[in-house]
Amino acid sequence: MALELTRNIADPDGFYEHLVSSQRHMSDEEANQMNARLILILANQVGDMETLKAAIDFAVDPKAGRKQAAA
């Protein structure tokens, strides 16, 4: 499964606002822990190890990840 690099969220601004507002009253540590939990929940939804590794690589280096996603 290749990475989906085009917009795939109907309301990206609404998603971002909900994410930010959910952390508004959290400490940095609490927000980091929540983000880690969210990553694991979403990774479980994806489920495909190849896609997850490609997403991690893309997050580390978007230029290198974009080349891999195109291959």
N, CA, C and O atoms as a Tinker XYZ file with bonds, in Angstrom:
   284  protein
     1  N      0.841000   -1.176000    0.000000    73     2
     2  CA     0.000000    0.000000    0.000000    64     1     3
     3  C      0.888000    1.242000    0.000000    63     2     4     5
     4  O      1.718000    1.411000    0.893000    81     3
     5  N      0.721000    2.096000   -0.980000    73     3     6
     6  CA     1.515000    3.321000   -1.083000    64     5     7
     7  C      0.935000    4.403000   -0.179000    63     6     8     9
     8  O     -0.250000    4.377000    0.154000    81     7
     9  N      1.772000    5.343000    0.211000    73     7    10
    10  CA     1.294000    6.462000    1.009000    64     9    11
    11  C      0.356000    7.326000    0.193000    63    10    12    13
    12  O      0.595000    7.571000   -0.989000    81    11
    13  N     -0.704000    7.784000    0.821000    73    11    14
    14  CA    -1.623000    8.751000    0.213000    64    13    15
    15  C     -1.074000   10.136000    0.518000    63    14    16    17
    16  O     -1.168000   10.607000    1.651000    81    15
    17  N     -0.500000   10.792000   -0.492000    73    15    18
    18  CA     0.139000   12.092000   -0.276000    64    17    19
    19  C     -0.715000   13.260000   -0.747000    63    18    20    21
    20  O     -0.326000   14.418000   -0.595000    81    19
    21  N     -1.873000   12.961000   -1.316000    73    19    22
    22  CA    -2.803000   14.035000   -1.660000    64    21    23
    23  C     -3.788000   14.198000   -0.509000    63    22    24    25
    24  O     -3.984000   13.281000    0.288000    81    23
    25  N     -4.404000   15.372000   -0.430000    73    23    26
    26  CA    -5.347000   15.643000    0.657000    64    25    27
    27  C     -6.423000   14.568000    0.680000    63    26    28    29
    28  O     -7.064000   14.296000   -0.335000    81    27
    29  N     -6.617000   13.959000    1.845000    73    27    30
    30  CA    -7.561000   12.855000    1.976000    64    29    31
    31  C     -8.503000   13.071000    3.163000    63    30    32    33
    32  O     -9.193000   12.143000    3.585000    81    31
    33  N     -8.533000   14.279000    3.695000    73    31    34
    34  CA    -9.408000   14.641000    4.811000    64    33    35
    35  C    -10.374000   15.698000    4.285000    63    34    36    37
    36  O     -9.954000   16.718000    3.740000    81    35
    37  N    -11.657000   15.447000    4.451000    73    35    38
    38  CA   -12.672000   16.362000    3.920000    64    37    39
    39  C    -12.530000   17.770000    4.500000    63    38    40    41
    40  O    -12.736000   18.753000    3.788000    81    39
    41  N    -12.185000   17.876000    5.763000    73    39    42
    42  CA   -12.070000   19.172000    6.437000    64    41    43
    43  C    -10.767000   19.233000    7.220000    63    42    44    45
    44  O    -10.777000   19.119000    8.445000    81    43
    45  N     -9.632000   19.414000    6.522000    73    43    46
    46  CA    -8.350000   19.407000    7.235000    64    45    47
    47  C     -8.238000   20.519000    8.284000    63    46    48    49
    48  O     -7.647000   20.314000    9.344000    81    47
    49  N     -8.799000   21.685000    7.993000    73    47    50
    50  CA    -8.747000   22.774000    8.975000    64    49    51
    51  C     -9.553000   22.430000   10.223000    63    50    52    53
    52  O     -9.133000   22.728000   11.340000    81    51
    53  N    -10.709000   21.803000   10.031000    73    51    54
    54  CA   -11.531000   21.380000   11.159000    64    53    55
    55  C    -10.832000   20.319000   11.990000    63    54    56    57
    56  O    -10.892000   20.337000   13.219000    81    55
    57  N    -10.159000   19.379000   11.296000    73    55    58
    58  CA    -9.392000   18.347000   12.004000    64    57    59
    59  C     -8.292000   18.989000   12.838000    63    58    60    61
    60  O     -8.122000   18.665000   14.013000    81    59
    61  N     -7.542000   19.906000   12.218000    73    59    62
    62  CA    -6.431000   20.551000   12.920000    64    61    63
    63  C     -6.947000   21.335000   14.128000    63    62    64    65
    64  O     -6.358000   21.277000   15.207000    81    63
    65  N     -8.036000   22.060000   13.945000    73    63    66
    66  CA    -8.612000   22.843000   15.048000    64    65    67
    67  C     -9.039000   21.925000   16.194000    63    66    68    69
    68  O     -8.812000   22.243000   17.361000    81    67
    69  N     -9.650000   20.798000   15.868000    73    67    70
    70  CA   -10.069000   19.855000   16.912000    64    69    71
    71  C     -8.851000   19.284000   17.645000    63    70    72    73
    72  O     -8.862000   19.156000   18.870000    81    71
    73  N     -7.811000   18.945000   16.898000    73    71    74
    74  CA    -6.586000   18.429000   17.502000    64    73    75
    75  C     -5.964000   19.461000   18.435000    63    74    76    77
    76  O     -5.620000   19.147000   19.574000    81    75
    77  N     -5.823000   20.685000   17.953000    73    75    78
    78  CA    -5.212000   21.748000   18.764000    64    77    79
    79  C     -6.073000   22.051000   19.989000    63    78    80    81
    80  O     -5.547000   22.186000   21.093000    81    79
    81  N     -7.381000   22.160000   19.806000    73    79    82
    82  CA    -8.246000   22.501000   20.935000    64    81    83
    83  C     -8.283000   21.379000   21.973000    63    82    84    85
    84  O     -8.483000   21.638000   23.160000    81    83
    85  N     -8.090000   20.130000   21.529000    73    83    86
    86  CA    -8.095000   19.019000   22.480000    64    85    87
    87  C     -6.886000   19.077000   23.410000    63    86    88    89
    88  O     -6.904000   18.473000   24.482000    81    87
    89  N     -5.843000   19.794000   23.013000    73    87    90
    90  CA    -4.616000   19.874000   23.803000    64    89    91
    91  C     -4.423000   21.237000   24.473000    63    90    92    93
    92  O     -3.421000   21.477000   25.146000    81    91
    93  N     -5.383000   22.102000   24.278000    73    91    94
    94  CA    -5.239000   23.484000   24.735000    64    93    95
    95  C     -4.922000   23.598000   26.223000    63    94    96    97
    96  O     -4.144000   24.468000   26.615000    81    95
    97  N     -5.498000   22.754000   27.049000    73    95    98
    98  CA    -5.306000   22.859000   28.496000    64    97    99
    99  C     -4.369000   21.778000   29.035000    63    98   100   101
   100  O     -4.345000   21.508000   30.235000    81    99
   101  N     -3.606000   21.170000   28.142000    73    99   102
   102  CA    -2.655000   20.132000   28.551000    64   101   103
   103  C     -1.261000   20.722000   28.688000    63   102   104   105
   104  O     -0.914000   21.705000   28.033000    81   103
   105  N     -0.481000   20.107000   29.542000    73   103   106
   106  CA     0.941000   20.446000   29.591000    64   105   107
   107  C      1.598000   19.869000   28.337000    63   106   108   109
   108  O      0.994000   19.061000   27.632000    81   107
   109  N      2.822000   20.280000   28.066000    73   107   110
   110  CA     3.540000   19.721000   26.917000    64   109   111
   111  C      3.665000   18.208000   27.039000    63   110   112   113
   112  O      3.501000   17.490000   26.053000    81   111
   113  N      3.956000   17.717000   28.251000    73   111   114
   114  CA     4.105000   16.276000   28.452000    64   113   115
   115  C      2.782000   15.547000   28.191000    63   114   116   117
   116  O      2.771000   14.492000   27.556000    81   115
   117  N      1.679000   16.102000   28.675000    73   115   118
   118  CA     0.376000   15.480000   28.442000    64   117   119
   119  C      0.029000   15.473000   26.954000    63   118   120   121
   120  O     -0.495000   14.486000   26.439000    81   119
   121  N      0.324000   16.574000   26.269000    73   119   122
   122  CA     0.052000   16.652000   24.835000    64   121   123
   123  C      0.912000   15.647000   24.064000    63   122   124   125
   124  O      0.430000   15.009000   23.129000    81   123
   125  N      2.178000   15.505000   24.453000    73   123   126
   126  CA     3.055000   14.525000   23.804000    64   125   127
   127  C      2.543000   13.105000   24.029000    63   126   128   129
   128  O      2.572000   12.283000   23.114000    81   127
   129  N      2.078000   12.816000   25.232000    73   127   130
   130  CA     1.530000   11.491000   25.514000    64   129   131
   131  C      0.262000   11.239000   24.718000    63   130   132   133
   132  O      0.057000   10.140000   24.204000    81   131
   133  N     -0.592000   12.254000   24.613000    73   131   134
   134  CA    -1.807000   12.122000   23.823000    64   133   135
   135  C     -1.467000   11.896000   22.346000    63   134   136   137
   136  O     -2.096000   11.071000   21.683000    81   135
   137  N     -0.475000   12.628000   21.836000    73   135   138
   138  CA    -0.056000   12.445000   20.440000    64   137   139
   139  C      0.482000   11.034000   20.213000    63   138   140   141
   140  O      0.209000   10.426000   19.178000    81   139
   141  N      1.237000   10.517000   21.162000    73   139   142
   142  CA     1.754000    9.153000   21.035000    64   141   143
   143  C      0.610000    8.143000   21.000000    63   142   144   145
   144  O      0.629000    7.211000   20.196000    81   143
   145  N     -0.381000    8.324000   21.866000    73   143   146
   146  CA    -1.543000    7.427000   21.854000    64   145   147
   147  C     -2.293000    7.537000   20.530000    63   146   148   149
   148  O     -2.712000    6.527000   19.965000    81   147
   149  N     -2.460000    8.759000   20.038000    73   147   150
   150  CA    -3.163000    8.970000   18.771000    64   149   151
   151  C     -2.418000    8.296000   17.620000    63   150   152   153
   152  O     -3.044000    7.684000   16.754000    81   151
   153  N     -1.100000    8.401000   17.603000    73   151   154
   154  CA    -0.304000    7.741000   16.567000    64   153   155
   155  C     -0.529000    6.236000   16.590000    63   154   156   157
   156  O     -0.710000    5.618000   15.541000    81   155
   157  N     -0.519000    5.644000   17.783000    73   155   158
   158  CA    -0.719000    4.199000   17.890000    64   157   159
   159  C     -2.128000    3.786000   17.471000    63   158   160   161
   160  O     -2.306000    2.751000   16.830000    81   159
   161  N     -3.124000    4.587000   17.829000    73   159   162
   162  CA    -4.506000    4.300000   17.415000    64   161   163
   163  C     -4.630000    4.367000   15.893000    63   162   164   165
   164  O     -5.223000    3.481000   15.278000    81   163
   165  N     -4.076000    5.408000   15.294000    73   163   166
   166  CA    -4.162000    5.553000   13.835000    64   165   167
   167  C     -3.322000    4.500000   13.121000    63   166   168   169
   168  O     -3.718000    4.013000   12.062000    81   167
   169  N     -2.171000    4.141000   13.682000    73   167   170
   170  CA    -1.349000    3.076000   13.088000    64   169   171
   171  C     -2.117000    1.764000   13.083000    63   170   172   173
   172  O     -2.042000    1.000000   12.120000    81   171
   173  N     -2.850000    1.501000   14.148000    73   171   174
   174  CA    -3.661000    0.291000   14.198000    64   173   175
   175  C     -4.749000    0.325000   13.124000    63   174   176   177
   176  O     -5.080000   -0.712000   12.549000    81   175
   177  N     -5.301000    1.491000   12.853000    73   175   178
   178  CA    -6.317000    1.622000   11.809000    64   177   179
   179  C     -5.719000    1.346000   10.431000    63   178   180   181
   180  O     -6.355000    0.708000    9.592000    81   179
   181  N     -4.504000    1.824000   10.200000    73   179   182
   182  CA    -3.821000    1.579000    8.921000    64   181   183
   183  C     -3.496000    0.094000    8.808000    63   182   184   185
   184  O     -3.858000   -0.558000    7.829000    81   183
   185  N     -2.815000   -0.427000    9.811000    73   183   186
   186  CA    -2.563000   -1.850000    9.916000    64   185   187
   187  C     -1.480000   -2.439000    9.027000    63   186   188   189
   188  O     -0.989000   -3.530000    9.317000    81   187
   189  N     -1.099000   -1.775000    7.980000    73   187   190
   190  CA    -0.131000   -2.323000    7.028000    64   189   191
   191  C      1.273000   -1.842000    7.380000    63   190   192   193
   192  O      1.551000   -0.644000    7.337000    81   191
   193  N      2.160000   -2.780000    7.730000    73   191   194
   194  CA     3.509000   -2.428000    8.181000    64   193   195
   195  C      4.289000   -1.660000    7.123000    63   194   196   197
   196  O      5.005000   -0.718000    7.462000    81   195
   197  N      4.173000   -2.032000    5.859000    73   195   198
   198  CA     4.893000   -1.336000    4.785000    64   197   199
   199  C      4.458000    0.135000    4.722000    63   198   200   201
   200  O      5.297000    1.025000    4.580000    81   199
   201  N      3.173000    0.382000    4.825000    73   199   202
   202  CA     2.660000    1.753000    4.797000    64   201   203
   203  C      3.109000    2.523000    6.028000    63   202   204   205
   204  O      3.483000    3.691000    5.925000    81   203
   205  N      3.076000    1.887000    7.184000    73   203   206
   206  CA     3.502000    2.552000    8.406000    64   205   207
   207  C      4.975000    2.926000    8.354000    63   206   208   209
   208  O      5.353000    4.024000    8.765000    81   207
   209  N      5.814000    2.018000    7.849000    73   207   210
   210  CA     7.244000    2.323000    7.720000    64   209   211
   211  C      7.462000    3.466000    6.732000    63   210   212   213
   212  O      8.291000    4.344000    6.971000    81   211
   213  N      6.722000    3.456000    5.626000    73   211   214
   214  CA     6.849000    4.538000    4.648000    64   213   215
   215  C      6.415000    5.868000    5.259000    63   214   216   217
   216  O      7.027000    6.899000    4.982000    81   215
   217  N      5.378000    5.860000    6.077000    73   215   218
   218  CA     4.919000    7.083000    6.740000    64   217   219
   219  C      5.969000    7.600000    7.722000    63   218   220   221
   220  O      6.215000    8.804000    7.797000    81   219
   221  N      6.585000    6.694000    8.471000    73   219   222
   222  CA     7.646000    7.098000    9.398000    64   221   223
   223  C      8.809000    7.700000    8.623000    63   222   224   225
   224  O      9.326000    8.753000    8.997000    81   223
   225  N      9.223000    7.041000    7.549000    73   223   226
   226  CA    10.333000    7.546000    6.731000    64   225   227
   227  C     10.000000    8.914000    6.151000    63   226   228   229
   228  O     10.861000    9.793000    6.095000    81   227
   229  N      8.764000    9.097000    5.721000    73   227   230
   230  CA     8.334000   10.377000    5.155000    64   229   231
   231  C      8.353000   11.472000    6.223000    63   230   232   233
   232  O      8.752000   12.605000    5.950000    81   231
   233  N      7.922000   11.131000    7.436000    73   231   234
   234  CA     7.929000   12.104000    8.527000    64   233   235
   235  C      9.350000   12.515000    8.904000    63   234   236   237
   236  O      9.597000   13.669000    9.252000    81   235
   237  N     10.279000   11.566000    8.833000    73   235   238
   238  CA    11.685000   11.857000    9.139000    64   237   239
   239  C     12.297000   12.748000    8.063000    63   238   240   241
   240  O     12.986000   13.720000    8.374000    81   239
   241  N     12.044000   12.417000    6.803000    73   239   242
   242  CA    12.643000   13.150000    5.680000    64   241   243
   243  C     11.655000   13.188000    4.518000    63   242   244   245
   244  O     11.647000   12.275000    3.692000    81   243
   245  N     10.818000   14.232000    4.437000    73   243   246
   246  CA     9.804000   14.288000    3.380000    64   245   247
   247  C     10.354000   14.152000    1.967000    63   246   248   249
   248  O      9.681000   13.583000    1.108000    81   247
   249  N     11.559000   14.656000    1.700000    73   247   250
   250  CA    12.120000   14.545000    0.352000    64   249   251
   251  C     12.416000   13.084000    0.018000    63   250   252   253
   252  O     12.071000   12.622000   -1.070000    81   251
   253  N     13.042000   12.361000    0.923000    73   251   254
   254  CA    13.362000   10.952000    0.690000    64   253   255
   255  C     12.082000   10.123000    0.671000    63   254   256   257
   256  O     11.943000    9.206000   -0.139000    81   255
   257  N     11.147000   10.444000    1.562000    73   255   258
   258  CA     9.896000    9.704000    1.621000    64   257   259
   259  C      9.060000    9.867000    0.373000    63   258   260   261
   260  O      8.386000    8.924000   -0.042000    81   259
   261  N      9.086000   11.046000   -0.241000    73   259   262
   262  CA     8.322000   11.291000   -1.455000    64   261   263
   263  C      8.877000   10.453000   -2.606000    63   262   264   265
   264  O      8.115000    9.962000   -3.439000    81   263
   265  N     10.198000   10.288000   -2.654000    73   263   266
   266  CA    10.817000    9.451000   -3.685000    64   265   267
   267  C     10.383000    7.999000   -3.521000    63   266   268   269
   268  O     10.071000    7.329000   -4.506000    81   267
   269  N     10.363000    7.507000   -2.275000    73   267   270
   270  CA     9.958000    6.129000   -2.010000    64   269   271
   271  C      8.484000    5.924000   -2.332000    63   270   272   273
   272  O      8.107000    4.880000   -2.864000    81   271
   273  N      7.645000    6.911000   -2.015000    73   271   274
   274  CA     6.215000    6.787000   -2.253000    64   273   275
   275  C      5.919000    6.733000   -3.752000    63   274   276   277
   276  O      4.962000    6.085000   -4.176000    81   275
   277  N      6.734000    7.411000   -4.544000    73   275   278
   278  CA     6.535000    7.429000   -6.001000    64   277   279
   279  C      6.994000    6.141000   -6.651000    63   278   280   281
   280  O      6.526000    5.799000   -7.736000    81   279
   281  N      7.909000    5.413000   -6.005000    73   279   282
   282  CA     8.478000    4.184000   -6.585000    64   281   283
   283  C      7.485000    3.057000   -6.640000    63   282   284
   284  O      7.816000    1.964000   -7.100000    81   283
